[in-house]
Amino acid sequence: MALNDRVLGIGALFFAAFLTWFGYDLEAPFTYEPVGPKAFPLMLALIIAICGVRLAYKGGNTVEPNPEGANFRIMTMVAYVAAYAFLFQWVGFILSTALMAIFVGRLFNGAWIKCIIGGVAMGLLFFFLFDKALDVVLPTGILGDLL
């Protein structure tokens, strides 16, 4: 089967259906927001479905193969995201975000020192923005006593 825009559009429709199925029954044990937790996956599913319909209807354009080494970087990114999800609660937001940013930066040939500075800055800035300024509770992990 040749890959083209229609195949991607049909795949997007299946993914949107999965998001709808997953997100439709989301309920918070307590609510302090008028929208609730199901709004984000359902809105995302709607946007993906609209794009999928557009691709499936208009599609037919052939897809060029990935450049050399791109498939390895894609699979490595999937592994990084899985590790990030695993470490998020245990290690905490700051360290897991910093590690994720460092390794993603290195994956795209960033210099070690720039990746470390950027990763640590990203972890700290996003933590203080979300946890302190926006009052979104994030896990502190092993840095809990310091924060």
N, CA, C and O atoms as CSV, one atom per row, in Angstrom:
chain,resi,resn,atom,element,x,y,z
A,1,MET,N,N,0.847,-1.174,0.000
A,1,MET,CA,C,0.000,0.000,0.000
A,1,MET,C,C,0.895,1.241,0.000
A,1,MET,O,O,1.794,1.376,0.829
A,2,ALA,N,N,0.634,2.121,-0.926
A,2,ALA,CA,C,1.407,3.356,-1.016
A,2,ALA,C,C,0.873,4.355,0.006
A,2,ALA,O,O,-0.337,4.524,0.155
A,3,LEU,N,N,1.771,4.998,0.690
A,3,LEU,CA,C,1.367,6.009,1.659
A,3,LEU,C,C,1.031,7.299,0.936
A,3,LEU,O,O,1.783,7.763,0.079
A,4,ASN,N,N,-0.112,7.871,1.293
A,4,ASN,CA,C,-0.493,9.160,0.750
A,4,ASN,C,C,-1.336,9.903,1.777
A,4,ASN,O,O,-1.529,9.435,2.899
A,5,ASP,N,N,-1.833,11.069,1.375
A,5,ASP,CA,C,-2.595,11.895,2.308
A,5,ASP,C,C,-3.883,11.213,2.760
A,5,ASP,O,O,-4.318,11.419,3.893
A,6,ARG,N,N,-4.494,10.416,1.908
A,6,ARG,CA,C,-5.743,9.744,2.291
A,6,ARG,C,C,-5.507,8.743,3.421
A,6,ARG,O,O,-6.315,8.641,4.344
A,7,VAL,N,N,-4.408,8.013,3.345
A,7,VAL,CA,C,-4.089,7.053,4.406
A,7,VAL,C,C,-3.883,7.795,5.727
A,7,VAL,O,O,-4.359,7.355,6.774
A,8,LEU,N,N,-3.178,8.913,5.671
A,8,LEU,CA,C,-2.976,9.716,6.872
A,8,LEU,C,C,-4.300,10.251,7.392
A,8,LEU,O,O,-4.531,10.258,8.601
A,9,GLY,N,N,-5.168,10.697,6.504
A,9,GLY,CA,C,-6.468,11.214,6.917
A,9,GLY,C,C,-7.319,10.156,7.585
A,9,GLY,O,O,-7.968,10.434,8.593
A,10,ILE,N,N,-7.330,8.945,7.042
A,10,ILE,CA,C,-8.103,7.856,7.639
A,10,ILE,C,C,-7.510,7.471,8.995
A,10,ILE,O,O,-8.241,7.196,9.947
A,11,GLY,N,N,-6.170,7.455,9.073
A,11,GLY,CA,C,-5.519,7.195,10.362
A,11,GLY,C,C,-5.862,8.268,11.387
A,11,GLY,O,O,-6.048,7.966,12.566
A,12,ALA,N,N,-5.946,9.522,10.945
A,12,ALA,CA,C,-6.309,10.612,11.847
A,12,ALA,C,C,-7.745,10.451,12.342
A,12,ALA,O,O,-8.040,10.748,13.499
A,13,LEU,N,N,-8.629,9.985,11.479
A,13,LEU,CA,C,-10.017,9.751,11.889
A,13,LEU,C,C,-10.109,8.640,12.938
A,13,LEU,O,O,-10.875,8.749,13.896
A,14,PHE,N,N,-9.330,7.578,12.757
A,14,PHE,CA,C,-9.312,6.514,13.767
A,14,PHE,C,C,-8.765,7.034,15.094
A,14,PHE,O,O,-9.284,6.697,16.158
A,15,PHE,N,N,-7.714,7.859,15.030
A,15,PHE,CA,C,-7.136,8.425,16.251
A,15,PHE,C,C,-8.135,9.362,16.931
A,15,PHE,O,O,-8.245,9.364,18.158
A,16,ALA,N,N,-8.858,10.154,16.149
A,16,ALA,CA,C,-9.873,11.040,16.718
A,16,ALA,C,C,-10.990,10.236,17.385
A,16,ALA,O,O,-11.501,10.627,18.435
A,17,ALA,N,N,-11.366,9.110,16.771
A,17,ALA,CA,C,-12.386,8.246,17.379
A,17,ALA,C,C,-11.881,7.675,18.697
A,17,ALA,O,O,-12.636,7.591,19.665
A,18,PHE,N,N,-10.603,7.278,18.742
A,18,PHE,CA,C,-10.023,6.761,19.984
A,18,PHE,C,C,-10.010,7.836,21.060
A,18,PHE,O,O,-10.356,7.557,22.208
A,19,LEU,N,N,-9.616,9.066,20.711
A,19,LEU,CA,C,-9.613,10.159,21.689
A,19,LEU,C,C,-11.014,10.446,22.207
A,19,LEU,O,O,-11.202,10.714,23.394
A,20,THR,N,N,-11.987,10.390,21.321
A,20,THR,CA,C,-13.369,10.617,21.742
A,20,THR,C,C,-13.824,9.530,22.706
A,20,THR,O,O,-14.428,9.820,23.739
A,21,TRP,N,N,-13.532,8.284,22.368
A,21,TRP,CA,C,-13.905,7.159,23.232
A,21,TRP,C,C,-13.228,7.273,24.586
A,21,TRP,O,O,-13.857,7.038,25.618
A,22,PHE,N,N,-11.941,7.636,24.592
A,22,PHE,CA,C,-11.188,7.751,25.840
A,22,PHE,C,C,-11.651,8.950,26.662
A,22,PHE,O,O,-11.825,8.837,27.875
A,23,GLY,N,N,-11.849,10.084,26.020
A,23,GLY,CA,C,-12.123,11.319,26.747
A,23,GLY,C,C,-13.559,11.528,27.147
A,23,GLY,O,O,-13.839,12.360,28.009
A,24,TYR,N,N,-14.488,10.792,26.540
A,24,TYR,CA,C,-15.892,11.036,26.808
A,24,TYR,C,C,-16.291,10.713,28.247
A,24,TYR,O,O,-17.161,11.378,28.809
A,25,ASP,N,N,-15.675,9.715,28.842
A,25,ASP,CA,C,-16.048,9.302,30.192
A,25,ASP,C,C,-15.172,9.908,31.282
A,25,ASP,O,O,-15.294,9.520,32.444
A,26,LEU,N,N,-14.305,10.834,30.945
A,26,LEU,CA,C,-13.451,11.446,31.965
A,26,LEU,C,C,-14.290,12.312,32.899
A,26,LEU,O,O,-15.020,13.201,32.461
A,27,GLU,N,N,-14.173,12.042,34.157
A,27,GLU,CA,C,-14.858,12.823,35.187
A,27,GLU,C,C,-13.899,13.033,36.348
A,27,GLU,O,O,-13.214,12.101,36.769
A,28,ALA,N,N,-13.849,14.237,36.857
A,28,ALA,CA,C,-13.013,14.530,38.019
A,28,ALA,C,C,-13.800,14.204,39.284
A,28,ALA,O,O,-15.013,14.408,39.322
A,29,PRO,N,N,-13.123,13.696,40.332
A,29,PRO,CA,C,-13.834,13.407,41.585
A,29,PRO,C,C,-14.392,14.679,42.225
A,29,PRO,O,O,-15.381,14.624,42.955
A,30,PHE,N,N,-13.773,15.802,41.957
A,30,PHE,CA,C,-14.282,17.095,42.401
A,30,PHE,C,C,-13.989,18.071,41.282
A,30,PHE,O,O,-13.042,17.883,40.519
A,31,THR,N,N,-14.775,19.082,41.183
A,31,THR,CA,C,-14.575,20.021,40.086
A,31,THR,C,C,-14.570,21.450,40.592
A,31,THR,O,O,-15.396,21.846,41.415
A,32,TYR,N,N,-13.639,22.193,40.089
A,32,TYR,CA,C,-13.587,23.618,40.371
A,32,TYR,C,C,-13.506,24.396,39.067
A,32,TYR,O,O,-13.311,25.612,39.073
A,33,GLU,N,N,-13.653,23.699,37.957
A,33,GLU,CA,C,-13.674,24.327,36.647
A,33,GLU,C,C,-15.025,24.036,35.998
A,33,GLU,O,O,-15.557,22.939,36.168
A,34,PRO,N,N,-15.586,24.980,35.268
A,34,PRO,CA,C,-16.884,24.727,34.657
A,34,PRO,C,C,-16.826,23.719,33.511
A,34,PRO,O,O,-17.834,23.080,33.207
A,35,VAL,N,N,-15.677,23.564,32.875
A,35,VAL,CA,C,-15.575,22.706,31.701
A,35,VAL,C,C,-15.295,21.261,32.083
A,35,VAL,O,O,-15.917,20.356,31.527
A,36,GLY,N,N,-14.396,21.021,32.998
A,36,GLY,CA,C,-14.055,19.657,33.402
A,36,GLY,C,C,-12.939,19.078,32.555
A,36,GLY,O,O,-12.483,19.717,31.606
A,37,PRO,N,N,-12.488,17.855,32.891
A,37,PRO,CA,C,-11.324,17.276,32.220
A,37,PRO,C,C,-11.617,16.706,30.839
A,37,PRO,O,O,-10.681,16.448,30.083
A,38,LYS,N,N,-12.873,16.502,30.483
A,38,LYS,CA,C,-13.167,15.882,29.194
A,38,LYS,C,C,-13.094,16.865,28.033
A,38,LYS,O,O,-13.054,16.440,26.878
A,39,ALA,N,N,-13.077,18.155,28.304
A,39,ALA,CA,C,-13.112,19.151,27.227
A,39,ALA,C,C,-11.873,19.082,26.334
A,39,ALA,O,O,-11.990,19.160,25.111
A,40,PHE,N,N,-10.695,18.939,26.930
A,40,PHE,CA,C,-9.471,18.964,26.131
A,40,PHE,C,C,-9.392,17.794,25.149
A,40,PHE,O,O,-9.170,18.035,23.963
A,41,PRO,N,N,-9.562,16.537,25.579
A,41,PRO,CA,C,-9.479,15.457,24.587
A,41,PRO,C,C,-10.587,15.522,23.536
A,41,PRO,O,O,-10.364,15.147,22.385
A,42,LEU,N,N,-11.774,15.990,23.915
A,42,LEU,CA,C,-12.853,16.071,22.934
A,42,LEU,C,C,-12.610,17.184,21.915
A,42,LEU,O,O,-12.894,17.010,20.730
A,43,MET,N,N,-12.095,18.308,22.361
A,43,MET,CA,C,-11.771,19.391,21.423
A,43,MET,C,C,-10.618,18.988,20.512
A,43,MET,O,O,-10.635,19.273,19.315
A,44,LEU,N,N,-9.625,18.329,21.079
A,44,LEU,CA,C,-8.509,17.843,20.285
A,44,LEU,C,C,-8.981,16.819,19.260
A,44,LEU,O,O,-8.532,16.841,18.114
A,45,ALA,N,N,-9.880,15.924,19.659
A,45,ALA,CA,C,-10.426,14.925,18.739
A,45,ALA,C,C,-11.189,15.598,17.607
A,45,ALA,O,O,-11.108,15.156,16.461
A,46,LEU,N,N,-11.925,16.653,17.909
A,46,LEU,CA,C,-12.669,17.369,16.869
A,46,LEU,C,C,-11.723,17.992,15.852
A,46,LEU,O,O,-11.957,17.893,14.647
A,47,ILE,N,N,-10.674,18.624,16.318
A,47,ILE,CA,C,-9.709,19.252,15.413
A,47,ILE,C,C,-9.014,18.199,14.555
A,47,ILE,O,O,-8.856,18.389,13.349
A,48,ILE,N,N,-8.598,17.094,15.167
A,48,ILE,CA,C,-7.941,16.022,14.416
A,48,ILE,C,C,-8.909,15.420,13.399
A,48,ILE,O,O,-8.507,15.106,12.279
A,49,ALA,N,N,-10.175,15.256,13.775
A,49,ALA,CA,C,-11.164,14.694,12.853
A,49,ALA,C,C,-11.402,15.617,11.661
A,49,ALA,O,O,-11.510,15.146,10.529
A,50,ILE,N,N,-11.485,16.913,11.902
A,50,ILE,CA,C,-11.662,17.864,10.799
A,50,ILE,C,C,-10.481,17.787,9.836
A,50,ILE,O,O,-10.665,17.760,8.620
A,51,CYS,N,N,-9.278,17.753,10.382
A,51,CYS,CA,C,-8.087,17.634,9.523
A,51,CYS,C,C,-8.073,16.289,8.799
A,51,CYS,O,O,-7.680,16.219,7.635
A,52,GLY,N,N,-8.497,15.220,9.477
A,52,GLY,CA,C,-8.538,13.901,8.856
A,52,GLY,C,C,-9.530,13.840,7.709
A,52,GLY,O,O,-9.239,13.254,6.666
A,53,VAL,N,N,-10.695,14.439,7.891
A,53,VAL,CA,C,-11.693,14.484,6.813
A,53,VAL,C,C,-11.141,15.266,5.628
A,53,VAL,O,O,-11.304,14.857,4.479
A,54,ARG,N,N,-10.499,16.371,5.903
A,54,ARG,CA,C,-9.905,17.192,4.826
A,54,ARG,C,C,-8.869,16.397,4.047
A,54,ARG,O,O,-8.870,16.411,2.816
A,55,LEU,N,N,-7.985,15.704,4.756
A,55,LEU,CA,C,-6.960,14.904,4.082
A,55,LEU,C,C,-7.565,13.742,3.310
A,55,LEU,O,O,-7.147,13.459,2.187
A,56,ALA,N,N,-8.544,13.067,3.900
A,56,ALA,CA,C,-9.156,11.918,3.226
A,56,ALA,C,C,-9.933,12.363,1.988
A,56,ALA,O,O,-9.941,11.661,0.977
A,57,TYR,N,N,-10.584,13.520,2.060
A,57,TYR,CA,C,-11.365,14.011,0.930
A,57,TYR,C,C,-10.471,14.526,-0.187
A,57,TYR,O,O,-10.652,14.156,-1.347
A,58,LYS,N,N,-9.508,15.375,0.153
A,58,LYS,CA,C,-8.649,16.004,-0.843
A,58,LYS,C,C,-7.503,15.100,-1.257
A,58,LYS,O,O,-7.068,15.150,-2.408
A,59,GLY,N,N,-7.007,14.277,-0.351
A,59,GLY,CA,C,-5.802,13.461,-0.439
A,59,GLY,C,C,-5.410,12.933,-1.795
A,59,GLY,O,O,-5.907,13.388,-2.825
A,60,GLY,N,N,-4.522,11.980,-1.784
A,60,GLY,CA,C,-4.011,11.386,-3.000
A,60,GLY,C,C,-2.582,11.756,-3.302
A,60,GLY,O,O,-1.935,11.099,-4.117
A,61,ASN,N,N,-2.075,12.789,-2.669
A,61,ASN,CA,C,-0.682,13.169,-2.899
A,61,ASN,C,C,0.233,12.116,-2.283
A,61,ASN,O,O,0.013,11.680,-1.153
A,62,THR,N,N,1.238,11.719,-3.011
A,62,THR,CA,C,2.165,10.722,-2.483
A,62,THR,C,C,3.062,11.359,-1.433
A,62,THR,O,O,3.322,12.562,-1.454
A,63,VAL,N,N,3.517,10.539,-0.533
A,63,VAL,CA,C,4.354,10.997,0.570
A,63,VAL,C,C,5.792,10.611,0.278
A,63,VAL,O,O,6.075,9.473,-0.095
A,64,GLU,N,N,6.697,11.563,0.449
A,64,GLU,CA,C,8.113,11.279,0.240
A,64,GLU,C,C,8.648,10.484,1.419
A,64,GLU,O,O,8.198,10.682,2.547
A,65,PRO,N,N,9.602,9.585,1.179
A,65,PRO,CA,C,10.180,8.829,2.295
A,65,PRO,C,C,10.982,9.743,3.228
A,65,PRO,O,O,11.477,10.796,2.826
A,66,ASN,N,N,11.090,9.309,4.473
A,66,ASN,CA,C,11.862,10.076,5.453
A,66,ASN,C,C,13.325,10.129,5.055
A,66,ASN,O,O,13.846,9.176,4.475
A,67,PRO,N,N,13.998,11.244,5.364
A,67,PRO,CA,C,15.438,11.299,5.101
A,67,PRO,C,C,16.205,10.300,5.964
A,67,PRO,O,O,15.669,9.773,6.939
A,68,GLU,N,N,17.429,10.051,5.610
A,68,GLU,CA,C,18.286,9.098,6.322
A,68,GLU,C,C,18.413,9.493,7.793
A,68,GLU,O,O,18.728,10.642,8.104
A,69,GLY,N,N,18.171,8.556,8.683
A,69,GLY,CA,C,18.316,8.775,10.119
A,69,GLY,C,C,17.074,9.330,10.808
A,69,GLY,O,O,17.035,9.392,12.036
A,70,ALA,N,N,16.067,9.732,10.051
A,70,ALA,CA,C,14.873,10.326,10.667
A,70,ALA,C,C,14.078,9.289,11.450
A,70,ALA,O,O,13.549,9.598,12.518
A,71,ASN,N,N,13.984,8.078,10.943
A,71,ASN,CA,C,13.217,7.040,11.652
A,71,ASN,C,C,13.843,6.720,13.005
A,71,ASN,O,O,13.125,6.478,13.976
A,72,PHE,N,N,15.168,6.718,13.079
A,72,PHE,CA,C,15.840,6.488,14.366
A,72,PHE,C,C,15.523,7.607,15.343
A,72,PHE,O,O,15.245,7.348,16.514
A,73,ARG,N,N,15.561,8.861,14.868
A,73,ARG,CA,C,15.251,9.987,15.755
A,73,ARG,C,C,13.800,9.941,16.217
A,73,ARG,O,O,13.505,10.282,17.362
A,74,ILE,N,N,12.894,9.526,15.340
A,74,ILE,CA,C,11.483,9.425,15.722
A,74,ILE,C,C,11.310,8.375,16.818
A,74,ILE,O,O,10.640,8.630,17.819
A,75,MET,N,N,11.898,7.218,16.638
A,75,MET,CA,C,11.768,6.153,17.640
A,75,MET,C,C,12.457,6.548,18.953
A,75,MET,O,O,11.977,6.202,20.032
A,76,THR,N,N,13.556,7.258,18.863
A,76,THR,CA,C,14.229,7.735,20.070
A,76,THR,C,C,13.358,8.743,20.805
A,76,THR,O,O,13.303,8.729,22.035
A,77,MET,N,N,12.673,9.624,20.066
A,77,MET,CA,C,11.770,10.581,20.696
A,77,MET,C,C,10.626,9.863,21.415
A,77,MET,O,O,10.224,10.270,22.505
A,78,VAL,N,N,10.105,8.799,20.808
A,78,VAL,CA,C,9.041,8.018,21.455
A,78,VAL,C,C,9.561,7.421,22.761
A,78,VAL,O,O,8.855,7.422,23.770
A,79,ALA,N,N,10.786,6.914,22.746
A,79,ALA,CA,C,11.385,6.364,23.965
A,79,ALA,C,C,11.586,7.456,25.014
A,79,ALA,O,O,11.370,7.214,26.201
A,80,TYR,N,N,11.996,8.653,24.592
A,80,TYR,CA,C,12.175,9.765,25.531
A,80,TYR,C,C,10.847,10.165,26.170
A,80,TYR,O,O,10.791,10.425,27.372
A,81,VAL,N,N,9.787,10.215,25.380
A,81,VAL,CA,C,8.477,10.587,25.912
A,81,VAL,C,C,7.988,9.528,26.913
A,81,VAL,O,O,7.411,9.864,27.947
A,82,ALA,N,N,8.222,8.255,26.598
A,82,ALA,CA,C,7.843,7.189,27.523
A,82,ALA,C,C,8.633,7.305,28.827
A,82,ALA,O,O,8.067,7.147,29.909
A,83,ALA,N,N,9.928,7.577,28.732
A,83,ALA,CA,C,10.747,7.748,29.933
A,83,ALA,C,C,10.288,8.979,30.728
A,83,ALA,O,O,10.265,8.948,31.958
A,84,TYR,N,N,9.930,10.042,30.038
A,84,TYR,CA,C,9.435,11.254,30.696
A,84,TYR,C,C,8.159,10.960,31.481
A,84,TYR,O,O,8.010,11.393,32.624
A,85,ALA,N,N,7.252,10.226,30.865
A,85,ALA,CA,C,5.998,9.877,31.543
A,85,ALA,C,C,6.266,8.986,32.750
A,85,ALA,O,O,5.601,9.117,33.777
A,86,PHE,N,N,7.224,8.093,32.634
A,86,PHE,CA,C,7.554,7.193,33.741
A,86,PHE,C,C,8.213,7.946,34.892
A,86,PHE,O,O,7.897,7.693,36.054
A,87,LEU,N,N,9.125,8.866,34.584
A,87,LEU,CA,C,9.882,9.575,35.608
A,87,LEU,C,C,9.158,10.774,36.203
A,87,LEU,O,O,9.541,11.263,37.266
A,88,PHE,N,N,8.123,11.252,35.532
A,88,PHE,CA,C,7.455,12.494,35.903
A,88,PHE,C,C,7.039,12.520,37.371
A,88,PHE,O,O,7.367,13.468,38.084
A,89,GLN,N,N,6.340,11.521,37.822
A,89,GLN,CA,C,5.845,11.506,39.202
A,89,GLN,C,C,6.961,11.196,40.199
A,89,GLN,O,O,7.023,11.799,41.270
A,90,TRP,N,N,7.825,10.274,39.854
A,90,TRP,CA,C,8.852,9.818,40.784
A,90,TRP,C,C,9.967,10.848,40.963
A,90,TRP,O,O,10.315,11.194,42.092
A,91,VAL,N,N,10.519,11.333,39.872
A,91,VAL,CA,C,11.640,12.278,39.928
A,91,VAL,C,C,11.144,13.705,40.117
A,91,VAL,O,O,11.819,14.521,40.745
A,92,GLY,N,N,9.973,14.005,39.579
A,92,GLY,CA,C,9.411,15.343,39.691
A,92,GLY,C,C,9.445,16.073,38.362
A,92,GLY,O,O,10.158,15.690,37.435
A,93,PHE,N,N,8.658,17.130,38.295
A,93,PHE,CA,C,8.516,17.885,37.060
A,93,PHE,C,C,9.820,18.531,36.622
A,93,PHE,O,O,10.194,18.438,35.453
A,94,ILE,N,N,10.509,19.176,37.536
A,94,ILE,CA,C,11.692,19.957,37.162
A,94,ILE,C,C,12.768,19.060,36.561
A,94,ILE,O,O,13.265,19.332,35.469
A,95,LEU,N,N,13.126,17.998,37.267
A,95,LEU,CA,C,14.205,17.132,36.773
A,95,LEU,C,C,13.803,16.364,35.524
A,95,LEU,O,O,14.601,16.246,34.595
A,96,SER,N,N,12.594,15.845,35.482
A,96,SER,CA,C,12.192,15.082,34.299
A,96,SER,C,C,12.084,15.986,33.075
A,96,SER,O,O,12.457,15.576,31.976
A,97,THR,N,N,11.585,17.200,33.244
A,97,THR,CA,C,11.508,18.138,32.125
A,97,THR,C,C,12.893,18.566,31.680
A,97,THR,O,O,13.152,18.673,30.481
A,98,ALA,N,N,13.785,18.811,32.627
A,98,ALA,CA,C,15.151,19.186,32.275
A,98,ALA,C,C,15.842,18.053,31.519
A,98,ALA,O,O,16.499,18.298,30.508
A,99,LEU,N,N,15.703,16.826,31.994
A,99,LEU,CA,C,16.318,15.688,31.302
A,99,LEU,C,C,15.738,15.505,29.905
A,99,LEU,O,O,16.475,15.252,28.952
A,100,MET,N,N,14.439,15.633,29.786
A,100,MET,CA,C,13.795,15.501,28.480
A,100,MET,C,C,14.327,16.558,27.516
A,100,MET,O,O,14.673,16.241,26.378
A,101,ALA,N,N,14.395,17.802,27.960
A,101,ALA,CA,C,14.871,18.877,27.093
A,101,ALA,C,C,16.339,18.684,26.718
A,101,ALA,O,O,16.726,18.944,25.578
A,102,ILE,N,N,17.148,18.235,27.656
A,102,ILE,CA,C,18.569,18.006,27.369
A,102,ILE,C,C,18.732,16.929,26.307
A,102,ILE,O,O,19.461,17.122,25.334
A,103,PHE,N,N,18.062,15.798,26.485
A,103,PHE,CA,C,18.236,14.693,25.546
A,103,PHE,C,C,17.601,14.970,24.187
A,103,PHE,O,O,18.120,14.526,23.163
A,104,VAL,N,N,16.502,15.685,24.165
A,104,VAL,CA,C,15.922,16.067,22.869
A,104,VAL,C,C,16.841,17.061,22.160
A,104,VAL,O,O,17.033,16.974,20.947
A,105,GLY,N,N,17.397,17.986,22.898
A,105,GLY,CA,C,18.357,18.917,22.301
A,105,GLY,C,C,19.572,18.206,21.729
A,105,GLY,O,O,20.046,18.549,20.646
A,106,ARG,N,N,20.070,17.226,22.451
A,106,ARG,CA,C,21.218,16.450,21.961
A,106,ARG,C,C,20.837,15.605,20.748
A,106,ARG,O,O,21.657,15.394,19.855
A,107,LEU,N,N,19.601,15.123,20.712
A,107,LEU,CA,C,19.126,14.331,19.579
A,107,LEU,C,C,19.173,15.148,18.289
A,107,LEU,O,O,19.388,14.602,17.207
A,108,PHE,N,N,18.973,16.456,18.413
A,108,PHE,CA,C,19.020,17.339,17.250
A,108,PHE,C,C,20.337,18.120,17.187
A,108,PHE,O,O,20.389,19.241,16.681
A,109,ASN,N,N,21.400,17.499,17.712
A,109,ASN,CA,C,22.789,17.979,17.595
A,109,ASN,C,C,23.058,19.291,18.319
A,109,ASN,O,O,23.892,20.078,17.872
A,110,GLY,N,N,22.375,19.539,19.414
A,110,GLY,CA,C,22.683,20.707,20.222
A,110,GLY,C,C,23.947,20.480,21.035
A,110,GLY,O,O,24.282,19.342,21.364
A,111,ALA,N,N,24.643,21.551,21.356
A,111,ALA,CA,C,25.846,21.455,22.184
A,111,ALA,C,C,25.443,21.096,23.611
A,111,ALA,O,O,24.410,21.548,24.105
A,112,TRP,N,N,26.267,20.281,24.268
A,112,TRP,CA,C,25.937,19.815,25.620
A,112,TRP,C,C,25.633,20.973,26.566
A,112,TRP,O,O,24.630,20.942,27.279
A,113,ILE,N,N,26.484,21.985,26.579
A,113,ILE,CA,C,26.326,23.073,27.552
A,113,ILE,C,C,25.040,23.848,27.294
A,113,ILE,O,O,24.343,24.229,28.235
A,114,LYS,N,N,24.723,24.083,26.023
A,114,LYS,CA,C,23.486,24.795,25.692
A,114,LYS,C,C,22.259,23.958,26.047
A,114,LYS,O,O,21.259,24.491,26.529
A,115,CYS,N,N,22.332,22.668,25.812
A,115,CYS,CA,C,21.215,21.789,26.142
A,115,CYS,C,C,20.995,21.720,27.647
A,115,CYS,O,O,19.854,21.722,28.109
A,116,ILE,N,N,22.064,21.661,28.402
A,116,ILE,CA,C,21.944,21.604,29.866
A,116,ILE,C,C,21.368,22.908,30.406
A,116,ILE,O,O,20.453,22.887,31.228
A,117,ILE,N,N,21.891,24.031,29.955
A,117,ILE,CA,C,21.386,25.330,30.421
A,117,ILE,C,C,19.916,25.492,30.026
A,117,ILE,O,O,19.092,25.899,30.845
A,118,GLY,N,N,19.594,25.177,28.778
A,118,GLY,CA,C,18.213,25.310,28.316
A,118,GLY,C,C,17.267,24.364,29.028
A,118,GLY,O,O,16.148,24.749,29.371
A,119,GLY,N,N,17.702,23.122,29.257
A,119,GLY,CA,C,16.854,22.149,29.934
A,119,GLY,C,C,16.568,22.519,31.377
A,119,GLY,O,O,15.427,22.428,31.831
A,120,VAL,N,N,17.590,22.933,32.096
A,120,VAL,CA,C,17.411,23.324,33.497
A,120,VAL,C,C,16.548,24.585,33.579
A,120,VAL,O,O,15.659,24.680,34.425
A,121,ALA,N,N,16.814,25.548,32.699
A,121,ALA,CA,C,16.007,26.772,32.693
A,121,ALA,C,C,14.548,26.459,32.364
A,121,ALA,O,O,13.642,27.021,32.980
A,122,MET,N,N,14.315,25.574,31.403
A,122,MET,CA,C,12.950,25.211,31.032
A,122,MET,C,C,12.228,24.534,32.189
A,122,MET,O,O,11.081,24.863,32.491
A,123,GLY,N,N,12.900,23.590,32.835
A,123,GLY,CA,C,12.284,22.892,33.956
A,123,GLY,C,C,11.915,23.849,35.086
A,123,GLY,O,O,10.809,23.785,35.621
A,124,LEU,N,N,12.834,24.726,35.445
A,124,LEU,CA,C,12.574,25.665,36.532
A,124,LEU,C,C,11.512,26.696,36.166
A,124,LEU,O,O,10.587,26.935,36.941
A,125,LEU,N,N,11.639,27.309,34.990
A,125,LEU,CA,C,10.687,28.346,34.596
A,125,LEU,C,C,9.268,27.808,34.463
A,125,LEU,O,O,8.319,28.429,34.942
A,126,PHE,N,N,9.119,26.652,33.815
A,126,PHE,CA,C,7.783,26.084,33.665
A,126,PHE,C,C,7.208,25.643,35.006
A,126,PHE,O,O,6.004,25.763,35.236
A,127,PHE,N,N,8.063,25.131,35.895
A,127,PHE,CA,C,7.556,24.739,37.215
A,127,PHE,C,C,7.008,25.947,37.958
A,127,PHE,O,O,5.888,25.912,38.468
A,128,PHE,N,N,7.796,27.014,38.019
A,128,PHE,CA,C,7.348,28.182,38.765
A,128,PHE,C,C,6.178,28.879,38.079
A,128,PHE,O,O,5.319,29.451,38.750
A,129,LEU,N,N,6.138,28.837,36.746
A,129,LEU,CA,C,5.002,29.423,36.040
A,129,LEU,C,C,3.718,28.661,36.357
A,129,LEU,O,O,2.718,29.264,36.746
A,130,PHE,N,N,3.744,27.339,36.194
A,130,PHE,CA,C,2.526,26.564,36.393
A,130,PHE,C,C,2.199,26.352,37.862
A,130,PHE,O,O,1.058,26.557,38.276
A,131,ASP,N,N,3.191,25.943,38.662
A,131,ASP,CA,C,2.918,25.586,40.048
A,131,ASP,C,C,2.660,26.810,40.918
A,131,ASP,O,O,1.739,26.811,41.735
A,132,LYS,N,N,3.453,27.828,40.748
A,132,LYS,CA,C,3.335,28.984,41.634
A,132,LYS,C,C,2.425,30.064,41.060
A,132,LYS,O,O,1.546,30.560,41.764
A,133,ALA,N,N,2.617,30.440,39.793
A,133,ALA,CA,C,1.841,31.551,39.234
A,133,ALA,C,C,0.431,31.128,38.831
A,133,ALA,O,O,-0.526,31.852,39.105
A,134,LEU,N,N,0.284,29.965,38.182
A,134,LEU,CA,C,-1.026,29.536,37.703
A,134,LEU,C,C,-1.721,28.564,38.647
A,134,LEU,O,O,-2.854,28.157,38.389
A,135,ASP,N,N,-1.065,28.192,39.729
A,135,ASP,CA,C,-1.625,27.315,40.767
A,135,ASP,C,C,-2.028,25.941,40.220
A,135,ASP,O,O,-3.043,25.374,40.624
A,136,VAL,N,N,-1.217,25.418,39.297
A,136,VAL,CA,C,-1.392,24.055,38.793
A,136,VAL,C,C,-0.405,23.181,39.571
A,136,VAL,O,O,0.807,23.374,39.468
A,137,VAL,N,N,-0.906,22.241,40.331
A,137,VAL,CA,C,-0.047,21.426,41.183
A,137,VAL,C,C,0.755,20.462,40.324
A,137,VAL,O,O,0.193,19.674,39.564
A,138,LEU,N,N,2.072,20.531,40.452
A,138,LEU,CA,C,2.986,19.651,39.730
A,138,LEU,C,C,3.802,18.852,40.746
A,138,LEU,O,O,4.076,19.347,41.839
A,139,PRO,N,N,4.191,17.629,40.402
A,139,PRO,CA,C,4.966,16.827,41.352
A,139,PRO,C,C,6.379,17.396,41.530
A,139,PRO,O,O,7.047,17.756,40.562
A,140,THR,N,N,6.811,17.465,42.785
A,140,THR,CA,C,8.163,17.964,43.073
A,140,THR,C,C,9.194,16.846,43.094
A,140,THR,O,O,10.386,17.095,42.914
A,141,GLY,N,N,8.746,15.627,43.312
A,141,GLY,CA,C,9.648,14.474,43.283
A,141,GLY,C,C,10.723,14.563,44.340
A,141,GLY,O,O,10.448,14.898,45.492
A,142,ILE,N,N,11.948,14.264,43.950
A,142,ILE,CA,C,13.053,14.221,44.903
A,142,ILE,C,C,13.514,15.609,45.322
A,142,ILE,O,O,14.315,15.732,46.249
A,143,LEU,N,N,13.031,16.652,44.666
A,143,LEU,CA,C,13.367,18.033,45.061
A,143,LEU,C,C,12.323,18.621,45.996
A,143,LEU,O,O,12.353,19.821,46.270
A,144,GLY,N,N,11.405,17.808,46.488
A,144,GLY,CA,C,10.287,18.284,47.287
A,144,GLY,C,C,10.668,19.124,48.486
A,144,GLY,O,O,9.996,20.116,48.770
A,145,ASP,N,N,11.724,18.763,49.201
A,145,ASP,CA,C,12.125,19.527,50.378
A,145,ASP,C,C,12.741,20.871,50.036
A,145,ASP,O,O,12.707,21.790,50.854
A,146,LEU,N,N,13.304,21.001,48.841
A,146,LEU,CA,C,13.943,22.239,48.441
A,146,LEU,C,C,12.964,23.278,47.925
A,146,LEU,O,O,13.260,24.473,47.931
A,147,LEU,N,N,11.790,22.826,47.476
A,147,LEU,CA,C,10.826,23.755,46.897
A,147,LEU,C,C,9.782,24.088,47.928
A,147,LEU,O,O,8.865,24.861,47.651
